[in-house]
Amino acid sequence: MKGLVPDHNTISNFRRDNPKAIKNVFRETVQMAKHFDLIGGKLLAGDSTKFRAQNSKKNNFNEKKIARHLSYIEEKLAQYQSDLDQADEDTEKQSELSAEIAKQKQRKVKYESLKEQLNKTGQEQISTSDPDSRQMIVRNNITEVAYNVQASVDAKNCIPIDYKVTCNNDSKAMGNMLQRAKCILGSNSFTALYDKGYHTGSEFGIAHQIGVDVLVAIPAIPRSSQSPDTAFNVENFYYDAKEDSYTCLQGHKLTSNGSWYRGNNYRFRQYKTRACKTCPVRFRCTSSRNGKIVQRSEYTPLLELNRTRVEREKAKYKRRQAIVEHPFGTIKRQWDYAYIMTKRGINRASADIGLIFTAYNLRRIFNLTDHKHLKQYLRMLWLRFLADLNMLGRTLRLWGPIHIFHQSKSLLPGCLPKIQAINLYLIEI
């Protein structure tokens, strides 16, 4: 190559024009890792990490922030108007105040337009530089305008087999990532490890439907959902699956009327007993006037199975962080890649992340594979490419240059210049 390297415009245009191709190249690195037996396919760890977007917090707005700006503008307009009324004879000051009033009115139009956009789209946030990015909690109470990148990492050599750039949190991400992992591995005979951010009933339902075992950390029970005395929490009650009833610590049986009630994306039943009214320890069990009411979700059996698995396989779950944080740590700490370099939406961001994950996989493969075998494999790929190219040339000769030209116009408009070049080449030979 004589030291030639692409400049930033070439790289930017390449990301812009080839998001699907970059994703396909990443998938080929996964296939290459499979070829060298670097992927076990038995244990996966999933997690997400935030990559900062090219959008400052000042250019991210929600309903409260817009209302705060509009309130400030109204106060300023009232103040300027009052000052203008008092500056009757000061022409210079009147001119300055009029300019400030016009400026604030222009800002008011901007924020009212953003407010209208929020109301029309139903979104909670708007980012003006990178429209798909969202303000998210990065750690503790620190927030950044970022993308949330989901990844599934194989445990054998900490090689990512899949990634997905999103602008949502983790609560609804596990099911889709498991479905994708099943397609990539061609099997559901693997166990997936996730942290407590993925502990959502509907996601356990998806995992159960596709037959994948998951170990998900169990989050702490919110204080609002606990009893005045934590010994009387629902998890300490006994549930009889045959009778579909709970038995509390005092031996009272809580039953359901058999009806399902609708919650947020799930159904549940309610269990209660009249014995609560006269129970001597009621004040320790509940603060409700109507007595203790237990809600059991349709996904509760799956949550209980997960709890059993986590308690039974603690050693396996402890490996989660070491597996999934390996690529994240390398990319963000060692390579100092902690932000998206583009700002034109989630497709561009996905191409950017795809390049870095492809580079990570290739580096892992080069480090873990015997170089002699790797060269043989790459030589085989090159010969296969030449064979496919030769087959394409034979097909084009059979079709003829004019026929190919018309086919390219109707079927492959984006490839027209390349097809015409191939036609000219074939005519010459």
DAGIBEL-V964105 format. One line per field, one symbol per residue. phi: phi as a letter, one per 30 degrees, with the letter a starting at -180 (. if undefined). burial: I if it has 9 or more other C-alpha atoms within 8 Angstrom, else O. A space follows every 50 residues. Layout:
phi: ???
burial: ???
This chain:
phi: .hidbddddddddddddbdddddddeddddddddechccdicbbbcabbc cdcdadddcbbbddddddddddddddddddddddddcdccdddddddddd dddddddddddddddddddddidcbbcddcdcdbdbddahcdcbdacccd bccdddbhcdcabadbbbdddccdeddddddddddiacdbcccbdddcdb eddddddddcicdbbcecdddeedccdecddcdddcdcccdddhbcbddc idccccdidccccdiacaccbabddddcddceddcacdddjdbccbddce edddddedddddbddddddeddddddddddddcdchcbbddcbbjddddd dddedddddddddddddccddddddddddddddddddddddddddddddj dddddddddccbddceedddddddddddc
burial: OOOOOOOOOOIIOOIIOIIOOIIOIIIOIIOOIIOOOIIIIIIIIIIIOI IIIIIOOOIIIIIOOIOOIIOOIOOIIOOIIOIIOOIOOOOOIIOOIIOI IOOIIOIIOOIIOIIOOIOOOOOOIIIOIIIOIIIIIIOOOOIIIIIIII IIIIIIOIIIIIIOIIIOOIIIIIIOIIIIIIOOOOOIOIIIIIIIOIIO IIIIIIIIOOOIIIIIIOOOOOOOOIIIIOOIIOOIIOOIOOOIIIIIOO OIIIIIOOOOOOOOOIIIIIIIIOOIOOOOOIOIIIIOOOIIOOOIIIII OIIOOIIOIIOOOOOOIOOIOOIIOIIIIIIIIOOOOIIIOIIIIIOIII IIIIIIIIOIIIOIIIOOIOOOOIOOOOOOOOOOOOOOOOOOIOOIIOOO IOOIIOIIIOOIOOOIOOIIOOIOOIOOO
